[in-house]
Amino acid sequence: MNLELENLNFSCQLNRTSQQIDFSWANLLGVDYKNLSIVIKTNDNQTIGNLVCDPYVSSGICSTRSYRFEPGKEYEINAKLTKIFSNFHGQRTETCSIKTSEKIFGFLFDKIQI
């Protein structure tokens, strides 16, 4: 039995039109992956959002609802993929971050990939 999880290749980008964060990841070939959980935190470690996405729907992008992103702030996004094995749960965690621009009106956003 192969106990390794596939690379997720998780990425995030702010959608300028809807001001939501769009997430994407690699197409998973294995079976028994459970929900992909995504947590959005501020740079002072406050959680502002939790999402659960179908890990097999990478061609469709999972997006946040309209959270109140503040200008000039950085947000860390943690994605955790879980796979159920017969004796334990395997997990893969990946992280990306975004930083909003300093502009207050008409938000402009910069993408930072970690």
MOKA-V569428 format. One line per field, one symbol per residue. ss: DSSP state (H for helix, E for strand, L for the rest). A space follows every 10 residues. Layout:
BEGIN
ss=???
END
This chain:
BEGIN
ss=LLLLLLLLLL EEEEELLLLE EEEELLLLLL LLEEEEEEEE EELLLLEEEE EEELLLLLLL LEELLLLLLL LLLEEEEEEE EEEELLLLEE EEEEEEEEEE LLLLLLLLEE EELL
END
